[in-house]
Every structure is written in structure tokens, then in C-alpha cells.
Amino acid sequence: MKTITMGIIGAGRIGKLHADNLLSRVPGVRLKGITDPFLDEEWVRSRNIPLSGKDHRILLEDPEIDAILIGSPSPEHAPQMVECAKAGKHIFCEKPIALDPTVIRNALAEVEQAGVKLQVGFNRRFDPSFAAVQQQVASGALGDPHIIRITSRDPAPPPAQYVASSGGIFLDMTIHDFDMARFLSGSEVTEVHAYGAVLVDPEIGKAGDVDTAVVSLRFANGALGIIENSRKAVYGYDQRVEVFGSKGTALAENNTPTRMVVLNESGVTRDKPLYFFLERYQAAFVGEMQAFVHAILNDTPTPVSGNDGLAPVLIALAAIESVKSGKPVPVPS
Ligand SMILES: NC(=O)c1ccc[n+]([C@@H]2O[C@H](COP(=O)([O-])OP(=O)(O)OC[C@H]3O[C@@H](n4cnc5c(N)ncnc54)[C@H](O)[C@@H]3O)[C@@H](O)[C@H]2O)c1
């Protein structure tokens, strides 16, 4: 079987998760190296990864490495993407590519010029339930899509200092839902009207962000959409989607650890949703990596392109402007 060799930049939560998937759950790939300025050496040893260090240039300079996964903090993504492209490495980049569309466009131009493949880490497209809903839309089984509904609530808010560096709720959290809206509708978002409130943690408000949001969307194909977010759902990670069309509705409910339901004299109980993204989207993280490796091995386009990385940032920036102005804001095409 043909294989590719990969390296990972950034060994935090997401870098380690991808590393474990590449090591044991994705055929056709060998994980050769991982770097992080604050590398957890013991963790690297426990995984038997042969090449490691603090400086990511050891991956760029290694002729055996075909592709690099960028899992560093968001501000590092675009410059590291350009370095990888110039070194002729295929790139898997975590979301968001950057918070500034000009920076994204410049990085994408470098990738294009280098002729390497790029996939952006919108993992939820590979969630089996969400992908099945999208297939219902794409097959025409639901008729024309009329309303896209996305519920996305975290189990607990991040520290306020993370909020400040992440770009805020729309660029960090809702960005996944903007991508999901494009994915499910098969259309582009043309206008957003967003509301935000600080109802969970006043520190998030002091950091200049909101922790609760509702976003109305208008799509180029005429459909409408609604996304609602909270940074804290006391019952866990609430992730649901629904597409209502002229011929029917398809929806995906939360995933739970078991499907058991207990009925007794005090009521009916079932499991809470899986706790957070590491548990809820485990299959999706494996699926996106399999798709990336497949695209390189078979020289086919990756399923989440550079433009798919740019579009949700443009929607997020329009949502931020809408919260400030209190008015609907067009999304640049
Ligand atoms: N797709 C998803 O669902 C998902 C989930 C979580 C995080 N992310 C994204 O992944 C990225 C990392 O998030 P995280 O939660 O793993 O953060 P994290 O803080 O846990 O990990 C980031 C790691 O990068 C390292 N680092 C710092 N500067 C670096 C540099 N210049 N080069 C290489 N590594 C550097 C840090 O030491 C740290 O170990 C963020 O962009 C985030 O938006 C995506």
C-alpha cells in the first residue's frame, strides 16, 4: 500500500489528538515528526514519534515529509502555511486560517503558486450524522432547502484570556457553524443579522466579547438560516442541525454515550450529550484526516478548500459588524 509521511506543528490539545489519530486510526500515513516550542517530551516518547523538537523548521527541511498539519495557535497558521507551501509540503491547517481576510488571501495565493494541496480543519463536515443530513440535501430528497437550523452550545466557557486572543465567539466558535451552514445549504451566505449578549460570564464581556449569540442568515439560493450559540449549556455539548426543505426535513440530534432510556415513576431519563468536541467529534476528526491522506495519495482535490477556509471568516466579520450596528450586514462574495 502507498503511504505518505506527515509532520505536525503544535502539540497542544488538537495537535495531540490528530497525532493519535494519525498513529493508529488512519491508514496510508506515517507520522514522522512533531514540534512545539513547549514540547511535552514525555508524551512524544510515549508515542514513539522519531523526529521532534521546538522549531518547526526541522519538519520543513525533512525531505521525507510530504505533508504538514498546522495545529499551532491561530495567529501562527497563515505564516506557517506560507512556510510549508514554500517548502513544497501539502498542508492541513486547523481553523481559522487567520482572522484577517487579506492575510488569508495572501497565504492562499502562496499555496496556489506552490501547487500543494490544502485542507482546512472544518471537521464537523465529517461527522457521520451531519454528513448524512448534507447528503439528503445534496441528493434532492428534501426538495429545495428553505430553513437551516444549527444549535451549537459549549458545556463550559473558555478562560477570558483565551477569548481575547481567539478573535471572539464568531471567529472562534460560530465559525464552525458558518461552515456547517454553507455545507448543509450547498449555497453561500449573502447576509447576516446577529445578536449577542453576555449572560454566562461577565469576564467574557470585559474581554470585549459575547457568550450568547443568535445569527440569522440569508443564502444565495433563497434559503434562510438560524444559528444559536451559548458558551455554557449545563447539560453538556449541545450540537444539533436541521434542514427543512420543500419535500421534508432531515435532522441530527445529539450523540450520547449510550442509547439507554430509563422510564420510572418519576419520569423518563436518558444520557446527557457527549461532553465536548474531543468526544463528540472523534469520528469526524478521524474522517477529515482520512480524507486528507486520500486526496494526497490519489492526487484528488481536498474536500475542504482554501476558499472554504476564507468564506466563514467573511461571515464572522459581518456578524461582528452586525452586533455592533444592530443591522443586517451583507457578506462580501
Ligand atoms: N477543529 C476543531 O474543532 C478545533 C478544536 C480545538 C482547537 N482548534 C484549533 O487548533 C488550534 C490550536 O488549538 P488548541 O486547542 O490545540 O490550543 P493549545 O493551546 O492546546 O495548543 C497550541 C499549542 O501550540 C504551541 N505553540 C505555540 N506557539 C507555537 C508556534 N509558533 N509553533 C508551533 N506551536 C506553537 C503551544 O505550545 C501549544 O502546545 C487553534 O487554532 C484552534 O482554533 C480546532
PDBQT file of the ligand as one rigid body, heavy atoms in Angstrom, charges set to zero:
ROOT
HETATM    1  N1  LIG A 401     -11.298  21.864  14.621  1.00  0.00    +0.000 N 
HETATM    2  C1  LIG A 401     -11.592  21.953  15.907  1.00  0.00    +0.000 C 
HETATM    3  O1  LIG A 401     -12.626  21.505  16.369  1.00  0.00    +0.000 OA
HETATM    4  C2  LIG A 401     -10.609  22.602  16.829  1.00  0.00    +0.000 A 
HETATM    5  C3  LIG A 401     -10.670  22.332  18.195  1.00  0.00    +0.000 A 
HETATM    6  C4  LIG A 401      -9.737  22.930  19.041  1.00  0.00    +0.000 A 
HETATM    7  C5  LIG A 401      -8.794  23.788  18.529  1.00  0.00    +0.000 A 
HETATM    8  N2  LIG A 401      -8.772  24.049  17.190  1.00  0.00    +0.000 N 
HETATM    9  C6  LIG A 401      -7.776  24.989  16.634  1.00  0.00    +0.000 C 
HETATM   10  O2  LIG A 401      -6.492  24.407  16.815  1.00  0.00    +0.000 OA
HETATM   11  C7  LIG A 401      -5.552  25.417  17.148  1.00  0.00    +0.000 C 
HETATM   12  C8  LIG A 401      -4.834  25.018  18.438  1.00  0.00    +0.000 C 
HETATM   13  O3  LIG A 401      -5.809  24.901  19.468  1.00  0.00    +0.000 OA
HETATM   14  P1  LIG A 401      -5.553  24.019  20.776  1.00  0.00    +0.000 P 
HETATM   15  O4  LIG A 401      -6.847  23.928  21.463  1.00  0.00    +0.000 OA
HETATM   16  O5  LIG A 401      -4.815  22.779  20.435  1.00  0.00    +0.000 OA
HETATM   17  O6  LIG A 401      -4.582  25.013  21.586  1.00  0.00    +0.000 OA
HETATM   18  P2  LIG A 401      -3.478  24.619  22.664  1.00  0.00    +0.000 P 
HETATM   19  O7  LIG A 401      -3.141  25.895  23.346  1.00  0.00    +0.000 OA
HETATM   20  O8  LIG A 401      -3.893  23.443  23.462  1.00  0.00    +0.000 OA
HETATM   21  O9  LIG A 401      -2.238  24.144  21.770  1.00  0.00    +0.000 OA
HETATM   22  C9  LIG A 401      -1.479  25.006  20.976  1.00  0.00    +0.000 C 
HETATM   23  C10 LIG A 401      -0.040  24.501  21.013  1.00  0.00    +0.000 C 
HETATM   24  O10 LIG A 401       0.731  25.266  20.085  1.00  0.00    +0.000 OA
HETATM   25  C11 LIG A 401       2.000  25.523  20.690  1.00  0.00    +0.000 C 
HETATM   26  N3  LIG A 401       2.610  26.673  20.051  1.00  0.00    +0.000 N 
HETATM   27  C12 LIG A 401       2.660  27.961  20.458  1.00  0.00    +0.000 A 
HETATM   28  N4  LIG A 401       3.315  28.698  19.550  1.00  0.00    +0.000 NA
HETATM   29  C13 LIG A 401       3.691  27.852  18.552  1.00  0.00    +0.000 A 
HETATM   30  C14 LIG A 401       4.415  28.010  17.355  1.00  0.00    +0.000 A 
HETATM   31  N5  LIG A 401       4.880  29.197  16.959  1.00  0.00    +0.000 N 
HETATM   32  N6  LIG A 401       4.607  26.922  16.571  1.00  0.00    +0.000 NA
HETATM   33  C15 LIG A 401       4.148  25.715  16.946  1.00  0.00    +0.000 A 
HETATM   34  N7  LIG A 401       3.455  25.508  18.068  1.00  0.00    +0.000 NA
HETATM   35  C16 LIG A 401       3.234  26.571  18.859  1.00  0.00    +0.000 A 
HETATM   36  C17 LIG A 401       1.707  25.696  22.161  1.00  0.00    +0.000 C 
HETATM   37  O11 LIG A 401       2.866  25.464  22.938  1.00  0.00    +0.000 OA
HETATM   38  C18 LIG A 401       0.616  24.658  22.393  1.00  0.00    +0.000 C 
HETATM   39  O12 LIG A 401       1.172  23.413  22.790  1.00  0.00    +0.000 OA
HETATM   40  C19 LIG A 401      -6.322  26.738  17.228  1.00  0.00    +0.000 C 
HETATM   41  O13 LIG A 401      -6.150  27.428  16.023  1.00  0.00    +0.000 OA
HETATM   42  C20 LIG A 401      -7.763  26.321  17.372  1.00  0.00    +0.000 C 
HETATM   43  O14 LIG A 401      -8.671  27.235  16.785  1.00  0.00    +0.000 OA
HETATM   44  C21 LIG A 401      -9.640  23.469  16.342  1.00  0.00    +0.000 A 
ENDROOT
TORSDOF 0
